[in-house]
Amino acid sequence: MGRKQDTLNTEFTFILPRGLIDSQNRVHRHGVMRLATAKDEIVVQQERKVQENPAYSVLVMLARVITRLGSLNSVSPDLLEGLLLHDIAYLREFYNRINQQGNVQIPTQCPHCNTQYSVELKLAGES
């Protein structure tokens, strides 16, 4: 009998509802976000801009965990300052979902037969 190997998905794809417009007027919507680590939390707290303005921690954390966004070579907090609030809200919800549950599934229950199962909740902007 073979032993089932434990695996952990640490990266999740997403599609921004509106997208980030870069300096060349290109829209970047497709991205990949990885799970946050303890080091991410520490680095965010050490960031000078976060110490001056704690609200900036969202952008610093998102810049650390977004590993790909469209065709951009890198993602920085300064770059994310250009996101529309709708996209920031989307990314915060996506971040919370994958870091609290470890997946994009939500538990649910059939109202007729009470069977419990998981479904993938689609956020605005996901297709």
C-alpha positions in Angstrom: 0.0 0.0 0.0 1.5 3.3 -1.1 1.6 6.3 1.3 -0.4 9.3 0.1 1.9 12.2 -0.1 0.8 15.4 1.6 0.8 18.4 -0.7 0.0 22.0 -0.1 -1.1 24.4 -2.8 0.7 27.7 -2.2 -0.1 29.6 -5.3 -3.5 30.7 -6.6 -4.6 32.4 -9.8 -6.9 35.4 -9.9 -8.4 37.8 -12.3 -8.9 41.5 -11.2 -12.3 42.9 -11.8 -11.0 46.1 -13.5 -7.2 45.6 -13.8 -4.1 47.6 -13.2 -3.3 50.2 -15.9 0.5 50.6 -16.4 2.3 53.7 -17.7 1.9 52.4 -21.3 -1.9 52.2 -20.9 -1.9 48.4 -20.8 -4.4 46.6 -18.5 -3.1 43.8 -16.3 -5.8 41.6 -14.8 -4.5 38.0 -14.6 -2.3 37.2 -11.7 -0.9 34.7 -9.2 -0.8 35.1 -5.4 1.1 32.9 -3.0 0.3 32.2 0.6 1.8 34.7 3.1 4.5 33.6 5.5 5.6 34.8 8.9 8.5 36.6 7.3 6.1 38.5 5.1 4.4 39.8 8.2 7.7 40.8 9.8 9.0 42.6 6.7 5.7 44.5 6.3 5.9 45.8 9.9 9.5 46.9 9.4 8.7 48.9 6.3 9.2 52.6 6.9 6.0 53.7 5.0 4.0 51.2 7.1 5.4 52.7 10.3 4.4 56.2 9.2 1.0 55.1 7.9 -0.3 51.6 9.0 -2.9 51.7 6.2 0.0 51.2 3.7 0.6 47.7 5.1 -2.1 46.3 2.7 -0.1 47.4 -0.3 3.2 46.2 1.0 1.8 42.8 1.9 0.0 42.4 -1.5 3.2 43.4 -3.3 5.1 40.6 -1.5 2.6 37.8 -2.1 1.5 38.7 -5.7 4.1 36.7 -7.7 2.7 37.7 -11.1 0.4 40.3 -12.5 -0.2 40.4 -16.2 3.0 41.0 -18.2 4.6 43.1 -15.4 8.2 42.1 -14.4 7.5 42.8 -10.8 4.9 44.1 -8.4 5.7 46.9 -5.9 3.6 48.8 -3.4 4.1 52.0 -5.5 2.7 50.2 -8.5 -0.3 48.9 -6.5 -1.2 52.5 -5.5 -2.6 52.8 -9.0 -5.3 50.1 -8.4 -8.9 51.1 -8.2 -10.5 50.5 -4.8 -12.7 47.8 -6.3 -9.6 45.8 -7.2 -7.9 46.4 -3.8 -11.1 45.1 -2.1 -11.0 42.1 -4.4 -7.3 41.4 -3.6 -7.9 41.8 0.1 -10.8 39.3 0.0 -8.8 36.9 -2.1 -5.8 37.2 0.2 -7.9 36.5 3.3 -9.6 33.6 1.7 -6.5 31.7 0.6 -4.6 32.5 3.8 -7.4 31.6 6.2 -8.7 28.6 4.4 -5.8 27.5 2.2 -8.0 27.3 -0.8 -10.6 29.2 -2.7 -13.4 26.8 -1.6 -16.1 27.7 0.9 -18.1 25.1 2.8 -21.8 24.9 2.2 -24.8 22.8 2.8 -27.7 21.7 0.6 -30.9 23.3 2.0 -33.0 20.3 0.8 -31.0 17.2 1.9 -28.4 18.8 4.3 -25.5 17.3 2.4 -22.3 19.3 3.1 -19.9 20.1 0.3 -17.5 22.8 -0.9 -18.0 25.1 -3.8 -15.6 27.7 -5.3 -17.0 31.1 -4.5 -16.6 33.4 -7.5 -15.8 37.0 -6.6 -16.7 39.9 -8.8 -14.3 39.9 -11.7 -13.7 36.2 -11.8 -15.0 34.4 -14.8 
